């Protein structure tokens, strides 16, 4: 795109420099493999984001955070699929065969649509990550505060709609930048068949509206793209990363303080408490067995959702900050910067953008046991799951072990004449082991579930006390 008439130069660079040669060497080394890597990442990324959308929109996964992650996956899918068509056509067809049908007016319209869709979708994904960090910060700040604001699905839908609409509106000046020009095909292609020498190629160019009034529309679209769509969201993401890390540090310090204060209490007592149907068994060593069956050290529970979102935001920052800096500098410096620096590193910047769009699936699978379980339930065939469960049957996410609790129960055999143990209580012990075993009250043993099958990892509930085993995962929390 020729922007000589509408430049925004503030600093002039020298015509020659040793750094220009270095950037050209980088371009010559990477450019031949860029198209192949781009297509590979686009295909894998499109499939991965499709899986993200399917899993995150499951009924058991619908939370405010997951709905924003779904919108981000949808935007990334648009970017990747559009880039897949663009790279395939112009890298392997249009320049290779150089026929007029590959440079038609329709393909010029596609180029303009590709530019707008990529910018709007990618910018929406970046700003949705800002909304994601904001919602997580508000959620952590209002935790434990009954009067605090509770973020619901309705709020997440509003956030997605407002973000995408605002980005589309702010991109309006960029919509006015382009028009389709007609030029001889031999000026576009290096190797051209003689019979096509009189043919024309259609390519996008700068419109007259963008050049009018001292290029006010072009300059406005440039600063919006560089500052509002790149630098401002990166600054906000950096701020929210700092705030979230600060909250996590405060939570960690509070847990350590509570753990230190609890050392003065007797640690050799086993307790069992029930609060609103939630079972909690505490044993030696400050260990706690929750209703979900997970045995964990007291104060060692990690906020996995926040850490996962921090990983997503960190990837966004790493991929977006270089692009934002280069976009701003390309307008502030003279054409030498665009020719020797920006154009030489443009393919690498595109690679960063594609990698950022593909990383979300890896982050979800590596940091969210709930996502892995739901992904297996949706995409892995039942025969494969049954074959894998024949050797080992495990519950999702947590490690399980045996916890022994001792409690006092009123002795039903105490009579009026004093027969019994004298205090009216009968000391009983129970062992709870969650891995295909049931609980037997009144003894220290556990019994295997005979009805357990490879395709039915959960033992049947057969008696009045088997609510202790009702630890099937509840998927109502955040991812």
N, C-alpha and C positions, 0 to 999 in steps of 0.2 A: 504494500500500500504506500503510495507516494504522498508524503505529507510535507513537502518542501514549502508549499504556500501556507501551511498551517502549523509551523513548528512552534514549540514552546521552549526554545533553547534559552538557558540561563548561564551556562558555562560552556566555553569552547575548548575542545581538546586538540592536541597536536595532530597533525596529519599522519605522522609515523611514530611508532613506539615499539619497543621490544615485546611489550605485553600483548600487542595485537597479534604478533606472530605466535605467541603461546596459545592464545585463544583459538587461532586458526588451526593449529595442530590438534587441539582438543576436538574441534569440530570435524576435522578430517578423520580422526580416529573413531569417533562415536557415530557419526552420521550414517555410515553404511549399515549399521546394525540397529539403528533406531526404529525403522519401520517394522522389523520383525519383533523386536521387544514390545513395541506399542500394540501390535495385533495380539500377541500372546497375553499381555496384561489386560487388554480390553475384553478378550474372550473369557479369561479366568475371572476378571473382576465383574463382568456382567452376570456370570453364573453365580458367583459368591454373593453379590448383592440381591439377586433373585432369591437365593436361599435365605438371606437375612429378612427380606420382606415376608416370605412365607412363614418363617418361624416366629418373627416378632408380631405378626398379626393374628396368631393363634389366640383363641379366646382366653386361655390361661396365661398369656403373656402380655395382655393389653394393660399397660401401665402408662402414666404420662411420659416417663423417660423413654420407654420403648416405642411409643408413637412418634416421638421426635426422631429417634434412631431410624424408624421406618421411613420417615420423610427424607432423612439424609441418604438412606440407601436408594430411594427412588430417584433423587437428584443425581447421585453418582451413577446410577444405571443409565440415565439419559446422557450424561457426559461420555461415558464409556462406549455406549452403543453408537452415538453420533461420531465419536472419534474413530471407531472401528470402520464405519463406512467411508469416512474421509480418507483415512490412511490407506485402506485397501484400494480405493478407486484411483487416487492421485499418485500413489507410490508404485503400484504394480500394473495399472491399466492406462491411465490418461497420458502420462509422460512416456510410457514404453511404446504404445501403439500410435499415439498422437493422431487420432482421427477426429473429424469435426463432431461426431456424435458424442464423443467423450468430453467435449468442451462446449456443449450446447447451452442454450439459455436455461434449461431446467437444472443443469448441474451448477450453473452460476447462482440460481436461486437456492440450491442446496447449500452452497458455500456460505451465503448470507445467513440462512437459517441455522447452519452449524455454528457460526460465530455467535449468534444471539443466544441460541439454546445452551451452548457451552458456558457462556458468560453468566447467564441468568441462573442456570442450574448449579453451577459450581459456586457462585456467590451465595446462592440460597443455602447450599450445604454448609458453607463457612459460617454464615450468620445463624443457622440452626444449631451449629455447635456452640455458638455464644449463648443462645437461648438454653441449650442443654446445661451448660455450666451455671447459668443464672438460676435455673429451676433447681438444680442440685444444691446450690448454695442456699437458696430459700428453704429447701426441705431440711437441710441440716440445721439451719438457724432456728427453724420453728419446731424442731424435734423436742418433745417434752413440754412444749408450750401449748396448752389447750386452746388459748385464744389466738394462736398464730394462724397464718394463712395456710390452708391445706391445698396443695396443687392437685387437681383432678384431671381426668381425661378431657373434660371440656376445656380446661385452660390450655392443655397441650394442642388441641385442635385449633383454638384461636391463635396460639403462638405460631403454628405452622402456616396458617392462612395469612396472618399479618406479615410474617417474614417474607414469604414468597411474593405476595402482592407488593410490598414495599420495594423489594429488589427489582421487580419488573417495572415499577413506576420510575425508580431512580435510573433505570437503564434506558429510559425513553430517549434522551439525547443520542445515545448510541444507535438507536433504531433509525435515526435520521442521517446517519453518517454515510450510508452506502447507496450506490447505484450500480447498475450493470453497464459496463462499457463493451463495445465491440472492437476487436483488434485483429490484425492478420494472424493466422495460426502459425506462420513461420517465425513470428517474433516471440512466440511462447515455447515452441518445441525446437530442440537443437537438431534432431534427426527427423526430417519430414519427407514423406513420399512426394514425388514431383506432382502427382495428380491432385494434391491438396494445397498447392502453393497459393491458390486463389481463395481458399476457404478462410472463414473467420472463427475466432474463439471468443467466447463471452466470459468476462472476468469482472469481479466486483471492483469498484473504485470509489473515490470520495465524491459525495454528492455536492451539488451546487449549494444546497442549504447549509451544509457543514462549512463551506468556504466563505459564505456571505457574512457581512458584519464583522470583519476581522477574525473569522473562524471561531466565533463565540460558541457555536454548537460543538465543534470538534474539540476545542479546549475544555469545555464543560464535561464532555464525555470522557476525556482523558483523565481529568482530575477525579471524577467520580469513580472511574475504574481503578485508578491507582490508590486513592486514599480511602474512599468509602468501602470499596469491595475488597481491599487488601490490607492496608496499614491499620485502619481503625479496628476491624475485627481482631486482628492480631494483638493489638494493644489491649483490647478488652479481654481476650482469652488469657493473656499474660496476667492481667489483674485477677481474674477469677481463679486461675491456677494458684496464685499466691494466697488468695483468701481460703480456698479449699485446703491447701496444705496447712495453713494456719489453724483451721478448725480441726483437722486430723491430729495436729500436734497437741492442741488443747484436750482433745478426747483421750489421747494416749497418756498425757500427764495426769488427767483425772483418774484414769484406770490404775495407773501406777500408785497414785496417792491412796485410792481405796484399797488396793492390794496391800499396801504397806500398813494401813490401819487395821486391816483384817488379820494381820499376823498376831495380834494380841488376843484373838478369840481362840477357843479350843478348836483344834483341827482334826481331832480323832472321833468326832461325832458324825453320824450319818443321819441326814434329815430327809424327810419327804414332805413336800408341800403341794397343795393343789389350789390354784387361784383362777377362778373362772374357767375351769375345765382344762387349764394348762398345767401339765405335770412337770415337776422339777425335782430331780433326785441329786443330792449333794453327797459326795463321799470324801474319802481321805485325800489330802493333797489339794484341797480347794478345787476339786473337779466337779463339774456340773453336767448333768445329763438332762437336756431339754426334751420337750415332747417330740421333737423331730428325730430323737435318737442319737444326736451328735454328742460325743464326749469331748469336751474342750477344757482347756485351762481357764481359770477365772481371769477375766481381764484381757484375754488374748484374742478375742473375736475381732476380726479385721473387717472394716467396712469395704467389702469387695466391690460394691457398686461404685463408690466414689473413686476407688483406685482404677477401675475399668474406665470410667469416664475421663479421669485424668490422663490415662493412656491415649484415649481417642483425641483429646484436646492437644496433647503433646505432639502426636503425629500430625495434626492439622497445623500446628505452629511450625514444625520443622519443614513442612512442604510449602507453606504459604508465605513465610517471612522472606525467603530468597526471591520468590516471584514478585512480592510487593515492592521490595527494594529495587529490583531490576526494572520493574514497570515505571516507577517514579523517576529513576535515574535516566532511563531512556528518553524521557521527555525533557529533563532538565539539562542534559548534555547535548552536544552537537551531534551531527549525523555520524561522526566517526565512532561514537559509542554504540549506536544502533548497528552499524555495519560490521564492526570488528568484535564487539563484545556481546551485545544482546542477541544478534543473529547466530553467533557461534555457540552461545550457551542456551539458545531457545529450545533445542531438542532435549537437553538435560532438564530444563525447567518443566517441559511437558512430561518427562518421565517422572519427576517428583509429583506432579499433579495426579498422574495415573496411579502411582504407588499409593498415594494418600487415599484414593478412591477404592483401592483393593484391600487395604489393611484392616478394615473394620471387621470382616469375617474372621480373620486370624485372631484379633483381639477378643472377640466374643467367645470363640472356641477355647482359647487358652485361659481366659479369666472368669468364665461364667459356666459353672456346672449345670445350671438350669437351662442355658442355651444348648449345651451339648446334649442333655437329656431330651429336650424337645426336638432337636435336630435328628437324633436317632429315632425318635418315635415317628417322625414324619417321613424321613428319606431312606432309612435303612430297612430293608425287607425283613419280615418276621422270621424267615428261615435262617437268615444270617444271625439275627439276635438270639434265636434259640440255640444255634450251634455254639455261639460264644458263651452262652450261659450254662452250658453243660459242665464245664470245668470249674467255673467260679461264678457265684451269684452274689452280687453286691448291691447295696442300696446306693443311690446317687449321692455325690458330693462329699460325704463325711466318712471318716473311719469309725468303725464300731468296735466296741469291746464289751466286756462284762463288768457290771457294777453291782456290788452287793449292798443291800440296804437292810437295816434292822429297825423294826418298829414294834410298838406295843399295841396290842389289840385286846379289847375287853374279852375276858374269858367267858365264853357262853356256858361252860360246864360248872361254874361256881354255884354252889347251892347254899341254902340258908344255914345249914349246919356247919358251914366252913370248909367243906371239901373243896379242894382246889389248891392254888398256889398261895393263897392267903392274901394277896394284894388285888385280886380280881383282874389281873392282866396276864396275858400270855405273850411271852416274847417269841417273835417269829422272825425268820430271815427269808429274804427273797433274793434270788439272783436274776438279773436281767441281762440277757445276751441277745443282741440284735444281729443275727446273721443266719436266718433260716432256723431259729430255735424259738421255743415258746417258754413262757414263765410258769414255773410251778411254785405255788405258795406253800409255805410250811416246810420247805426243804431247801437244801443248798444246791440242788441239781437242776439241770435244764434238759429238756427233751427235744429231740429232733422232730421236725414237722414231716410226718410221713406223706402228707398230700402235696408237698412242695414239688413242683415240676419245673423243668428248665424254662418254660414259657410263662410260668406263674410264680415270680419270685416272692410274692407276698403271701405269707401263711394265712390260712383262713381264721376268722374270728369265731371261736367255738364256745367260749365260756364267758362268765360275767366279768372276769378280771382281764380279759384279753384286750381291753382298751389301752393297756400299757404298750401294746405292740402297734397301736394305730398311729404309726409314724410316717404315713405316706406323705410325700412332699406337698406342701401347700405353695401354690405358685401365685400368691397374691402380692408378693413384695416386688420391689424393683428387680430388674435383671441383675 
